[in-house]
Amino acid sequence: MSAQRFMFLDVARGIAVLWMIQVHITNQLIDPAMRSTIPFRALNLSNGYVAPTFIFCAGAGLWIALSRKGQDFLAGGAALWDYLRRLSFILFWAYLLHMPLYSLERWLHATPADLVGGLQFDVLHTIVFASLTVLGVFLAVRNLVAATWITAGLAIIVMTCSSFVWSSNPASWAPTILAYAIGPL
């Protein structure tokens, strides 16, 4: 017997997928002169719904999986390996979508500056690395309630420290790769 699905998560994922398609199509096809109009700015502001929704759904899905199959995860069972396989698939596509060069010959003659673009992070990377962090905490403490509180504390620390990272100049202190992954400077 399969576990009951949470309809609200499926609906949120569906809306986020449709909205993501709209975002990418609109950004590719819209006349550049329209980008300065108020309707486009309002639409562009609403596009901020997509990434947080995907992150929320991924986190909620992981919490549900751990609450239902946590013991299998702790035992290193099939559920854990299936979840890691899914995360690997997402990470593969995350890096493939940022691949700076699509020719083997160009890769062989590329400079580090040509390749660093492939290290840019987006929502897919965030989902994978955050999920791995939460999974690591759960596997370390072996208790879902404790893992929930610990990851909530880690989230608060990351959100607090993020303002300091963004207000500083990461290029002045971070290695080039990390500074690029943090974002535009």
N, C-alpha and C positions, 0 to 999 in steps of 0.2 A: 504494500500500500504506500503510495507516495505522500509526501508531506503536503499540507495545505499551502497554497501559494497566497502571497499577500497582494491583493489586487491593486492597492495603491502604489506599490513599487512598480508593477508592470505598467500601470497608466503613466506614472512619472517618467519611466524609461521611454515609453512610446512618445510622449509629448516632447521629451528632450531630443530624441532621434529626429522627429519631424522638424523641430526648431533648429537643430544643427544643420539639417539639409537646407532649410530656408536661409540660414546665416551664410553658408558657403555659396549657395547659388546667388543670393542677393549681392554679396561682396564681389563676386566674379562678373556679374552681368550688369550691374547698375552703372549708369552714366556717371562719370566722375563729377560732373557739374551738380548732380543730385545729392552728393555726399554732404554738401553744406546746408541742405534744407532741414527745417525743423522736423518734418515727418521721418526723414532718414535718421536723424539724431535720436529721435524717440525709439524707432525700431532698433537702432544699434544699441541703445541703452538696454532695451529688453532682451537683447541677445546674451546678456550676462547671466541669464537663467540657465543656459545649457551646461556649462562646465560644473557649477556647483551641484546641479541636479545629478549629473553623472557621478560625481564624487560621493554625494549623499547615498545614492542607490547602491554604489559599490560597497560603501561602509555598512549600510543596513543589511545588504546581502551577506556580507562576511559575518556580521553579528548573528544573523539568523542561522547561518551555516554552523558557526561555532556553538550556538545554543542547542542545535539539534544533533550535530555530529562531532562535538568537541572531543569526546573520548576517542573517536576514530582518528581525529587529527593528532591527539596526544600519543596514540599508539603508532603513529606513522602509517596509518592504513590508507586504503584506496581513496578515501575522500580528500585527504591531505594532498596526495600526489595528483589527483584530478584538479584540485584547486591551483596547485603550483603550475600545472600544465596550462591551465587557462591564463594565469598571470603571465607566463612565458609567451604565450600567443599574443597577448595584448602588448607586451613589451617589444616583441619582434616588430609588430606593426607600428608602434610608436617610433622606433628608430628608423624603420623603412620609410615612413612618411617624411622624415627629416633628412634623408640621405642626400648629401650635397652633390654627389656625382653618380651617374648611372652607367658609366663606361669603365671597364676594367683598365683600359689603357690610361684613362684620365686619373684613376686612382693611383696607378703606378707612378705617375709623374706629378701628383698633387703635392702642394706644399701643406704644412700644418694649418696655415690660414685657410686653405681651401677646404679642409676637412672639419674644422672646428664647428661649422654650422650644423653638423650632424649631432652635436651634443646638446642642442637646445631642448629644454624641457617643455612639455605641454601637459594637458589634463590627463592624458593616458599614462605618462610617466608618473604623475602625481598619484594616480589611482594605484599603480603597481607598487611603487615604493612605500606609500602609506599602508597599503594592505600587507606588504611584507613586514613592515614595522609592527603593525598590530598583531599579526600572526606570530612574530618573534616574541613579543611581550606575552602573548597567551601561552605559547609553548614554554616560556621561561617560568612563568608564575603558576601555570597549570590550573587556573581558576578564572572563569569568565568575568565574574564580578570584579575581582582584583584587577584583571587586565583592562576592563572598561575604565576603572578609576585611574589607573596608571597612564593609559593612552589619553584620557581627558587631560591629565596633568601635563603630559608631553605636548599636547595640542596647544594648551595655554602658553607653555614656554616658547614653542615655535612662533605662535602669533605675537607674543610680546617681543621676542628677539627680532622678528622680521622687520619691525619698524626701525630698529637700529641698523640692520643690514641695509635697508633701502635708503635711509638717511645718510649713511656713509657712502663712500665711493669704493665699491668692491674691487674695482680695478687697481686701487692703491694697495690693497692688502691680500686679496685672494689670488690664487694661481689663475692663469688665463682660462683654463678649462672651467674651473668653478665659477669665475666671474661671468663667463659666457652663459653657463647653465642658469645662473641667478637671473639673468635677463639683461635687457638693454640698459646701458649705463648712461 
